[in-house]
Amino acid sequence: MRYLIGIDNGGTFSKAAVFTEDGRQISAASVPSVTYAPKPGYTERDMDELWTVNAQAVREAIEKSGIDPKLIAGVSFSGHGKGLYLVGKDGRPAYRGIPSTDARAWAYIQQWQKDGTAQEVYKKTFQEILVMQPVALLAWLRDNEPQALANTRYIFAVKDYIRYKLTGEAYGEYSDFSGGNLVNLTTKDYDPELLALFGLEMCLDKLPPLRYAADLCGYVMEEASRQTGIPAGTPCAAGMFDVNACGIASGLSSPEEMCMVAGTWSINEFIAPQPITNGTVALNSMFCIPGYFLVEESSPTSAGNMEWFVRNLMGYEREEAKGGSIYDLTNQWVESIQPEDCGVIFLPFLNGSNENPLAKGTFVGLTDFHKKKHMLRAVYEGIVFSHVTHVKKLLANREPPKSIRLSGGAANSGVWVQIFADALQIPIDVTAGKELGCLGASIAAGIAAGIYPDYQSAIAKTVQITRTVQPRPEYRAVYEEKYKTYRAVIGGLNDVWERFKN
């Protein structure tokens, strides 16, 4: 029996999991990855601390598994897209890590939209420019921290940095870099003309060689072995953007399927043999399966908003849970209120928006009658409505799928999955396994190690659907009306957000 390790760095936790060849998760460890907010709209990480957290998660996962580490056949990686992790010429971090919830570069997005840069960029990348993409953050560093950029040797996504710490070898990976406006999707390579549009010509030699997700990208070094418990010499695959990883772990391998991830980010996706170039979707990127493009609508507007609510407004309830799951209580609260009985609207924009770069999280419609239960139901529904906005854009370019596969924290809640099904009026599939980012990464490791011949074979061996939740037709009109109200609130506040830019 051989084993595979997947390492996943999301918006909140660093995770590692050990899998058998048939995709059975035998252990996992999750360690909070500390994020700092030095100013409103800024989010940062200490990159040395991030590596320490990753090493701890891997060590704990191996210890929990009880396996002989010598039986580990391969390691690979998943991580949040966008953001920026810079390594200097001395091999040390050149700046603090910037995760994908950072919004400091909002003014560059507005300027590029006004001066025509965005339109020229789209011709090469078929993407909108987002505030948390590497190009926006690099432009900000160019103008605000020029010494850090001058000292930079490698520009990485988060999972590339962790792989670099394990192997000492520097590579970028197509699914991440092509989703950050750094790759020309026609040539499938870096493009000096593209960088020049952003004023980032000086960054070309800082971009590492590109590899596909299942390509071999080095071996675990002796020092990293001591820190993680993975034997030195263990092969490491490139890994992939976590949207790809969750898609693969949900069985996404053909254009007929569609997936959603409801974690820190609202991720909504399908794959196609060609990118969608009519401007109706925000992002096209190269999928981890060569020959396919990922068509994606996403924003940091999903379950992370519910975590904020629980952390800041349910302190008493968390204490009363006394070791029990606070999420059992949140689900009971939401289920106790019928959708037609909650007129409160929540805009899930605490970490950013898919509507306006300056939009903020907002409750509208509160009265003296409403209690925390109503606010919580509004949070569940507002997050779903943000997903609905994205899915509608995707479905303008294809036929509706027979079902949508859902992963992320929301997939663990039966009542929340039912809201997704009712609001979309599409069946929702929930797949087995909790650490889908780690599972997707482990599949890439298995391909690189020769355990699986390709992604399709790996998916057939490792992915299982545990339940399908059917939409309730009687709630179609209720949710259509609530969604119209949600859209009206967004429209009514669009001229207000400029007042909240600080």
Disulfide bonds with the S-S distance in Angstrom:
none
